[in-house]
Amino acid sequence: MSKVQERVNVGLQYKKPFKILSLDGGGVRAIIATTILCRLQEKFPNLMAEVDMIAGTSAGAIVATALAAGYTPELFLTCGWIVLQRYFLKGGQGNLEQWIIASVLLM
């Protein structure tokens, strides 16, 4: 049984709500979602610890992957902004494979 299935079963057993963090895609707009997440975490320090599942689409999936791997929203915001500027703000000069490699190297 996977860890996700175990957490779902525990949640169902104790009638605990299953909390999902869903992140929107849209290239540079992922920075907006990450900024909001940073602000929320300032107000609610245990926010990420209380999330049971993280999901995202497009650039939101990249942020979700970084968060699931244990990176903080603040770290992703710092590193992600550099990478997103290079590959999305300049008319898409880079491709997705280069973006992923660069973002992993920066983290």
Backbone hydrogen bonds in HBPLUS format (Angstrom, degrees):
<---DONOR---> <-ACCEPTOR-->    atom                        ^
c    i                          cat <-CA-CA->   ^        H-A-AA   ^      H-
h    n   atom  resd res      DA  || num        DHA   H-A  angle D-A-AA Bond
n    s   type  num  typ     dist DA aas  dist angle  dist       angle   num
A0006-GLU N   A0002-SER O   2.94 MM   4  6.26 156.4  2.00 150.3 157.4     1
A0007-ARG N   A0003-LYS O   2.95 MM   4  6.19 158.8  2.00 147.3 152.3     2
A0008-VAL N   A0004-VAL O   2.90 MM   4  6.16 155.4  1.96 151.0 158.3     3
A0009-ASN N   A0005-GLN O   2.88 MM   4  6.09 164.7  1.90 151.4 155.3     4
A0010-VAL N   A0006-GLU O   2.90 MM   4  6.14 157.3  1.95 149.0 155.4     5
A0011-GLY N   A0007-ARG O   2.90 MM   4  6.04 159.4  1.94 144.4 150.4     6
A0012-LEU N   A0008-VAL O   2.85 MM   4  6.14 154.6  1.91 152.2 159.4     7
A0013-GLN N   A0009-ASN O   2.87 MM   4  6.01 154.0  1.94 146.0 153.6     8
A0014-TYR N   A0010-VAL O   3.06 MM   4  6.27 156.3  2.12 152.0 156.6     9
A0016-LYS N   A0011-GLY O   2.78 MM   5  4.59 134.5  1.98 140.1 145.7    10
A0015-LYS N   A0012-LEU O   3.37 MM   3  4.90 158.1  2.42  93.0  99.1    11
A0052-ASP N   A0019-LYS O   2.82 MM  33  5.21 147.0  1.93 136.6 147.6    12
A0053-MET N   A0019-LYS O   3.17 MM  34  6.58 144.9  2.30 154.0 157.5    13
A0021-LEU N   A0053-MET O   2.82 MM  32  6.23 165.1  1.84 161.8 164.9    14
A0055-ALA N   A0021-LEU O   2.83 MM  34  6.22 161.5  1.86 163.0 166.1    15
A0023-LEU N   A0055-ALA O   2.80 MM  32  6.19 156.1  1.86 141.7 149.3    16
A0057-THR N   A0023-LEU O   3.20 MM  34  6.72 143.6  2.34 159.9 169.2    17
A0029-ARG N   A0026-GLY O   3.21 MM   3  5.29 163.4  2.24 125.1 120.3    18
A0030-ALA N   A0027-GLY O   3.06 MM   3  5.94 168.1  2.08 123.5 127.4    19
A0031-ILE N   A0028-VAL O   2.87 MM   3  5.63 154.9  1.94 121.8 128.3    20
A0032-ILE N   A0029-ARG O   3.02 MM   3  5.16 125.8  2.33  97.9 111.3    21
A0033-ALA N   A0029-ARG O   3.29 MM   4  6.75 159.3  2.33 150.8 154.2    22
A0034-THR N   A0030-ALA O   2.94 MM   4  6.13 156.8  1.99 145.7 152.6    23
A0035-THR N   A0031-ILE O   2.82 MM   4  5.97 151.8  1.90 145.0 152.8    24
A0036-ILE N   A0032-ILE O   2.95 MM   4  6.22 161.7  1.98 153.4 157.9    25
A0037-LEU N   A0033-ALA O   2.92 MM   4  6.13 154.7  1.99 143.2 150.8    26
A0038-CYS N   A0034-THR O   2.88 MM   4  6.16 150.3  1.97 145.0 152.7    27
A0039-ARG N   A0035-THR O   3.01 MM   4  6.33 159.7  2.05 150.0 154.9    28
A0040-LEU N   A0036-ILE O   2.85 MM   4  6.13 157.8  1.90 152.4 159.0    29
A0041-GLN N   A0037-LEU O   2.91 MM   4  6.07 152.3  1.98 144.9 152.6    30
A0042-GLU N   A0038-CYS O   3.03 MM   4  6.34 138.7  2.20 142.2 153.1    31
A0043-LYS N   A0039-ARG O   3.29 MM   4  6.62 151.4  2.37 143.1 149.5    32
A0044-PHE N   A0040-LEU O   2.70 MM   4  5.89 150.7  1.79 150.2 160.3    33
A0047-LEU N   A0044-PHE O   2.98 MM   3  5.47 157.1  2.04 130.5 130.9    34
A0050-GLU N   A0046-ASN O   3.11 MM   4  6.33 134.2  2.33 151.7 164.2    35
A0050-GLU N   A0047-LEU O   3.11 MM   3  5.37 139.1  2.28 102.7 114.0    36
A0051-VAL N   A0048-MET O   3.31 MM   3  5.25 155.2  2.37  98.4 105.6    37
A0060-GLY N   A0057-THR O   2.83 MM   3  4.92 132.3  2.06 145.7 134.8    38
A0061-ALA N   A0058-SER O   2.95 MM   3  5.26 135.2  2.15 104.5 116.8    39
A0062-ILE N   A0059-ALA O   3.11 MM   3  5.06 123.8  2.44  92.6 106.8    40
A0063-VAL N   A0059-ALA O   3.08 MM   4  6.47 156.7  2.13 148.3 153.9    41
A0064-ALA N   A0060-GLY O   2.82 MM   4  6.00 158.7  1.86 142.2 149.0    42
A0065-THR N   A0061-ALA O   2.87 MM   4  5.99 151.5  1.95 140.4 147.5    43
A0066-ALA N   A0062-ILE O   3.07 MM   4  6.33 158.2  2.12 145.4 150.7    44
A0067-LEU N   A0063-VAL O   2.91 MM   4  6.19 161.8  1.94 156.2 161.3    45
A0068-ALA N   A0064-ALA O   2.84 MM   4  5.99 158.8  1.88 147.7 154.0    46
A0069-ALA N   A0065-THR O   2.93 MM   4  6.08 137.3  2.12 139.7 151.2    47
A0071-TYR N   A0066-ALA O   3.01 MM   5  5.50 152.2  2.09 159.4 150.5    48
A0070-GLY N   A0067-LEU O   2.99 MM   3  5.17 156.5  2.05 104.6 111.8    49
A0076-PHE N   A0072-THR O   3.07 MM   4  6.38 168.0  2.09 157.6 160.5    50
A0077-LEU N   A0073-PRO O   2.84 MM   4  5.97 154.6  1.90 146.0 153.8    51
A0078-THR N   A0074-GLU O   3.04 MM   4  6.30 156.9  2.10 147.1 152.2    52
A0079-CYS N   A0075-LEU O   2.96 MM   4  6.18 178.0  1.96 161.7 161.0    53
A0080-GLY N   A0076-PHE O   2.50 MM   4  5.09 147.2  1.60 140.9 153.4    54
A0081-TRP N   A0077-LEU O   3.16 MM   4  5.72 151.2  2.25 126.7 133.4    55
A0083-VAL N   A0079-CYS O   3.25 MM   4  6.59 165.5  2.27 153.2 156.6    56
A0084-LEU N   A0080-GLY O   2.74 MM   4  5.85 169.3  1.75 158.8 162.4    57
A0085-GLN N   A0081-TRP O   2.95 MM   4  5.96 157.8  2.00 145.3 151.0    58
A0086-ARG N   A0082-ILE O   3.27 MM   4  6.49 158.1  2.32 141.6 147.0    59
A0087-TYR N   A0083-VAL O   3.01 MM   4  6.26 160.6  2.05 156.6 161.5    60
A0088-PHE N   A0084-LEU O   2.78 MM   4  5.31 152.5  1.85 144.5 149.8    61
A0099-TRP N   A0095-ASN O   2.98 MM   4  6.25 157.0  2.03 153.1 160.6    62
A0100-ILE N   A0096-LEU O   2.91 MM   4  6.18 163.0  1.94 158.2 160.7    63
A0101-ILE N   A0097-GLU O   3.06 MM   4  6.26 167.4  2.07 150.8 154.3    64
A0102-ALA N   A0098-GLN O   2.88 MM   4  6.01 165.8  1.90 151.9 156.2    65
A0103-SER N   A0099-TRP O   2.88 MM   4  6.04 158.3  1.93 149.6 155.9    66
A0104-VAL N   A0100-ILE O   2.97 MM   4  6.15 155.9  2.03 149.4 155.5    67
A0105-LEU N   A0101-ILE O   3.01 MM   4  6.20 160.1  2.05 149.1 154.7    68
A0106-LEU N   A0102-ALA O   2.97 MM   4  6.14 150.0  2.06 146.8 154.6    69
A0107-MET N   A0103-SER O   3.16 MM   4  6.26 136.8  2.35 136.9 146.9    70
